[in-house]
Amino acid sequence: MGKKENDMSAMEIDDPKLDGSDQILPRFSMNVLQLMKTSQAQHGLRRGDYARYRRYCSARFLHVVFYMAERAWSHAMEKRQLPDGPNARQRIYLIGRLRKAVKWATLFSSLCSVKTDSRTSLEAEAYASYMKGTMLFEQDQNWETALACFKNARAVYEELGKYGDLENQVLCRERVEELEPSVQYCLHKIGKANLQTSELLQIGEMEGPALDLFKSKIEAAMEEARSQQAASLTEFNWLGYRFPVSNPKSRVSILKAQELEKDLQGPTAESLPAEKKLTIFDKLFTAYNDARNTIRSDLVSAGNAESVKDELNGLDKAVGAVLGQRTIERNQLLVKIAKSKLNRKRDDKNEKVTKPEELVRLYDLLLQNVADLSDLVSSGRDRKPEEIAFEEECQRKSLAFRAERCFYLGKSYSLAGKRVEAYALFCRARSLAEDAMNKFQSIANKDEGIIQELKTLSRECRASSCIEHATGIMEEEKAPENLSKKISAISLNETATKAEKYLLDKLDVYESAVGDANTRWPQRLKGSHQHSSRYLVIHCARPRLQLHRVPGS
């Protein structure tokens, strides 16, 4: 009876109905002949070695068992990646899939111990240990056993990384690096190691399929830590204002955003790659937007409590202003990336090279961002000196962005061969750049980085305007010569030949009676009026021709 129940539970784990979805199972496609020919050619039959091909076919049943384990594991990972996380029922199903993966991995290890060489057997044992540790890791229990499983797998891969070909050694070392965070986290859970928050975040940034479950644990741990720290976040400071933050959800969201800001503004920010920074910006925007949504929900439920509504409106304005500042910083990063690709030679065919029009579009976005931020800050009755200074800074940035936009718009016209427009735009860009530079130099706390960028822009504008001026003069000097070459290339005989085509000679060809698509010469009519310009030939519904007198002729 017990065996029957175990068999039934194993069958239930594979039952697709328990997944909660009624989707139709897909039908798979296989090129059987191609698969057969490829397998035969790669495993002996190209040289008539049937014994080698037979041994290869005999080993394929181990692949079936291995992929059954991978299938169950990947199904569990699919449930783990649901947007809101697995619910209670889905979590039970996820654990069931991991149990199934452990079952198949254990069977795979047992078969390899009998049917394969010592290296394959050892690697299969490490695979089974990892799968068991993953299941215990997800269950949040038996941390000592999970630690032993991960350590066993790590030890095997460390040993295998010393032998074999170079590619396999690299794979084994990468696997050791993937397993190390899981080992450290298990030690942390059983009290033998104390991971700091920064260490947990660093581990959570690592990539690899083996770390997907670990990342979910890290995120859960970080959310718990933020909830504890959020109790101390009682107010939000912005431009001299202090706004109370009473909702725990708002506190957690703001705290998460502030932690991400430290990553972008900390000492290690310069070493971060651009793609990593963009990912952090996306997470930061999500956190601040979550905070604003909670604040606005609190506004709806505030009722007629004017003092509470004033505080919430102020907090919403402050969070929105910080969000606007970070949006400008993100778009400036996009501009930096685009500029680095502007003059780059295309070494790879798939590599995208920036066009000046793309930079014009980015500066349009920046100008809109600055305008929105300025409007948000200026929306108030009694403003503090900090707000007035902030609005003036927005105006200076807007002037600098206008200069940059005008410069790259001139680049766009230059590539199109419009010398006059490009020259005028470069001159205008230089004027704007110098105006912006003077405004930045007039303030007490000068931003030397922006001032230097504006000086460089002014020099580039002057150089580009001189180049456009000189190029325009040369093109104007060559214009008569080019015109004479074009005129000398015209063939009068060819034109006459086209004009001598008669309509009656082409009655079996359907085309317009007023002429070919690429010529303005009219079709000619055979007959007494073929040289008369006083008659116009047109098509009629009936298959005959009519001559109509042209009005005024």
SULBEL-V675694 format. One line per field, one symbol per residue. ss: DSSP state (H for helix, E for strand, - for the rest). A space follows every 50 residues. Layout:
ss->???
This chain:
ss->-HHHHHHHHHHHHH-HHHH------------HHHHHHHHHHH--HHH--H HHHHHHHHHHHHHHHHHHHHHHHHHHHHHH-------HHHHHHHHHHHHH HHHHHHHHHHHHHHH--HHHHHHHHHHHHHHHHHHHHHH---HHHHHHHH HHHHHHHHHH-----HHHHHHHHHHHHHHHHHHHHHHHH-------HHHH HHHH----HHHHHHHHHHHHHHHHHHHHHH----EEEE--EEEE---HHH HHHHHHHHHHHHHHH---HHH--HHHHHHHHHHHHHHHHHHHHHHHHHHH H----HHHHHHHHHHHHHHHHHHHHHHHHHHHHHHHHHHH---------- -----HHHHHHHHHHHHHHHHHHHHHHH------HHHHHHHHHHHHHHHH HHHHHHHHHHHHHHH---HHHHHHHHHHHHHHHHHHHHHHH------HHH HHHHHHHHHHHHHHHHHHHHHHHHHHHHHHHHHHHHHH---HHHHHHHH- -EHHHH-----------------E----------EEEE-------EEEE- ---
